[in-house]
Amino acid sequence: MKLISEDIKEMIPARYTVLGTIDGVIACLAIVLGVSAASVETNVIIAAGLSAGIGLGVSNGIGGFMAEYTVEMKRLRKIERAMIAEKGKLDGTLISKNIRKKLFFDTLTHGGCSFLGAMVPIIPFLFDLDLAWLLLSSIIVSLCVLFALGIYMGIVIKEHLMISGFKMVIVGLLVAILVRLLGFGH
């Protein structure tokens, strides 16, 4: 039994899955590491991470929608001009409905993956552990998710899975190192 139909798979844009997840994981990891330098209170770190996730989810969802809407409406108007049809003539057609469906899934995917990605670095903070262990766990969990995302990218573009996975891990490590070098984090 297939969990996701082929129609739905085609509508879930790989671009926004990757972009949103990277945004969420990387930005929230940097926030977790930075906030932990100012506060050892796990509830403060969780609140900062959750706030970042909400902000990223809404911002990336709406930003992605507005960008795609602009591109798709320009494309639709170009088709109307080629058909020598007046502006809005293709509204309500199958072309227009497919564009709206695409916009819905792009927005949901980009915003949703941004929010879910941002939750990854704060998951360890739900456990009652020493801050050093929480930070290490946050980095490890984030790197694991980035590695899985890299594998997903490798599957989509048919490249070597391990190399794709490790490329993403390097990005996560660079952020953690930069935050540390700039004097944030423990």
N, C-alpha and C positions, 0 to 999 in steps of 0.2 A: 504494500500500500504506500502510495506517495503522500508525504506530509504536505508538500507544497506543489500545487499544480504548475504545469509548464507556463501557463498564462501569467500567473503571479510571479514566477521566477523571472520572466522577461521584464516585468514591470518594476522589480526591485533593482534599482540602479547600483551597479557595483561601484561606480564613482562616488556616490553619496554614502554608501556603506563604509568605504575606505576613508573618505575624507572626514565624515562625521566621527567615526570611531577614533581616528588618529587625533583629531581636535580634542575630543573629550578626554581620552587617556592622557595625552601629553600635557594639555593645559592643566588638568586637575592634578596630575602628578607634580608639576611645578608648584602649584598652589599648596598642595599638602606639604611638600618639602619646605617651601618658603614660610608658610604659617607656623610650621612646627618649630622654626627658629625663634619665633616671637612668643609662642604659647605652647605649653606642654599639656594643656587641657584638650583631651580628645574630643569633647563636645564642640569646642571652637574649631578644631580641624575638620570635623564632620560637617559643621555648619558652613564653613568656607567651601568645602568640596561640593556639598549639595547645592549651595548657592551658585557656584560656578557651573554645575551641571544644568541647573534650570536656565541660567543665562545663556549658556552655549546652545542648549536645545532650542530655546525660543529664537535666539539670534540666528543660528545656522538654519533653522527651519524656515523662518521668514526670509532671511537673506537668500537662501537657496531658491525659495519660491519666487521672489522678486526677480532674481537673475534669470531663472528659467522662463518665467512668464514673459519677460522682455524678449528673450531669444525666440520663444515659440510664437508669440504674437507677431513679431517681425516676420517670421517664416510664413505664418498664416496669411498675413497681409500681402506678402510677396506672391503667394499662390493666387490670391484674389486678383492682384494686378495682372498676373500672367493669363488669367482666365477672362480678363477685362470685366471683372465683376466689381460692384461697388463695395466699399469698406463694410465689413460686418455680414456680407452675403454668405460666408461659410459658417457663421455662427449657428450652432445646432446641428451641423452635419457630422458625419462619422469622423472626419478629420478633426473637427473642433472637440468632439467628445473624447477622442483619443488623446488630444493634447491636455485636456483637463484631467483625465485619468493619470497621465504621465506626471503632471504637476502635483497631483495629490500624493502619488507614491514617492516622488522626488522629495517633497517637503517632509513627509512622514519619515522617510528613511534618513535624510540628512539630520533633521532635528532629533529624531529618536535615537539614532546611533551616537550623536553628540552627547545626549543626556546619559545614555547607557554606558558609553565609554568613560564619561566623567565619574560614574559610580565605582568603576573598577579600583582606582587608587584608595578610595575611602572604605572599601569592604573590610580590610583588616582592622580598622579602627572601631568596628562593631564588637570586637573582642577585648577582654580585659587583660592586656599584656603591657609590658614595659614599652615606653615610647621608642626606644632603639629597635626593638623587635617589630613594632608596628610599622616603623618607617622602612625597615628592611623588607618586611612582608609586603608593604605597599609597592615598593620598587619591583620585587619579584613577581607579584601578581600582575602588575602593569606590563612588565616585560613578557610574561607568558601570553597575555592577551595580544600584545603587539606581534609576538611570534606567530600566534594563530592567525592574526589578520594578514601577516605576510604570506602565510601558507595559502590563505584564501585568495590573495592577489596572484600567487603563483598558479593556482588552479584556474583562475579566470583568464589569465594571459598565457597560460601554458608554458610557464618557465619553471626552473628548478625550485622545488618547494622549500628546501632547506635554505638556499641562498636568499630567496624572497623573505623567509621568516627571519633570518639573521640581519637582513637589511633593516627591518623594522625594529629589531632589538637594539641595533646601533643607534637609531634615532632616539629611542627611549633613554639609552645610556648617556647620550650626548646632552639631553635635557637635564638629567640628574646631575651630571658632572658640571654643567654650566651653572646650575642653581647653586651647587656647592662652592664652585670657584668664585662666584659673585658674593659669597659670604652668607648665603641663606642655607638653611638646613643644618642638621647636626653632624 
